[in-house]
Amino acid sequence: MTTVAGLVPYLGGALAVGGVAVAASRRRELMVRWCVWALGVPLVTAAFWLGPPGIVVLAAVVGVIAVAEYGGLLRLGPLDRAVLGAAVVGLVLAAWLAPGEVLRVAAAGALVIAGVPLLSGDAEHGLRRLGAGLLGLVWLGALAGLVPLGALGLVLFVAVSIADIVAYAAGRRLGGPRLSPLSPAKRWSGTLAGAAAGLLTLAVLSSLTWQTAVAVAVGGPLGDLLESMVKRGARAKDAGNWLAGSGGLLDRIDSLLVALAVLLVLG
């Protein structure tokens, strides 16, 4: 499997090629998105370069931001968001400091999340708060999987990101049947092209196994649809608007989260 150091030339080359393609397109939206990637990829790579401590800090920070965006979409109050954020960070820390206790930490987090609406006696919105909190714990808690995966987590991030980009471009160009009513803009043609690009990326980076293939080809698109379902339920276009041309952070990691979950389940 490729190491973090071995990934650097590939990442640099991909950014350079992407920059040339974006400049040739002369589309301002794509240029803005490329600038975001040009800033974000080195930061993420540096975190993985530092090993477990860097990955833990990265996963915890990303988890807190994602919880804030997720809580905003589902109209969770400050206390619900704080408890969910603490539970996600707790999972990340447990994956580093006490890997054998991750399931217990997850169960404890679920109990605390359930206890917030129960103890407040919220009969009107309690069930919605409970469901949203538990979904958030399962979905966003997958970030803890980055810790034991190490460099493979970065490979997965790269493969899923390339698959997303290719799926977007190919779907618009090729058209065809829609993937799901949850996301009318997504097409089967784009999804299949993106999956092929993701698998090719895994192969180039010496990380292609049947588990990683399923994670990228199946988990990635499912993660995209999951966030689409949440956003449509919240009647929101993006999870946030602070990333120029890219919406929120959750909009950028939705595919990665379910890909991580699938890879962890498959072992």
ABEGO torsion letter per residue (X at the ends): XBBAAAAAAAAAAAAAAAAAAAAAAGBAAAAAAAAAAAAAAAAAAAAAAAEAAAAAAAAAAAAAAAAAAAAAAAGBBAAAAAAAAAAAAAAAAAAAABAAAAAAAAAAAAAAAAAAAAAAGBAAAAAAAAAAAAAAAAAAAAAAAAAAAEAAAAAAAAAAAAAAAAAAAAAAAAEEBBABAABAABBAAAAAAAAAAAAAAAAAAGABBAAAAAAAAAAAAAAAAAAAAAAAAAGBABABAABBGAEBAAAAAAAAAAAAAAAAAAX
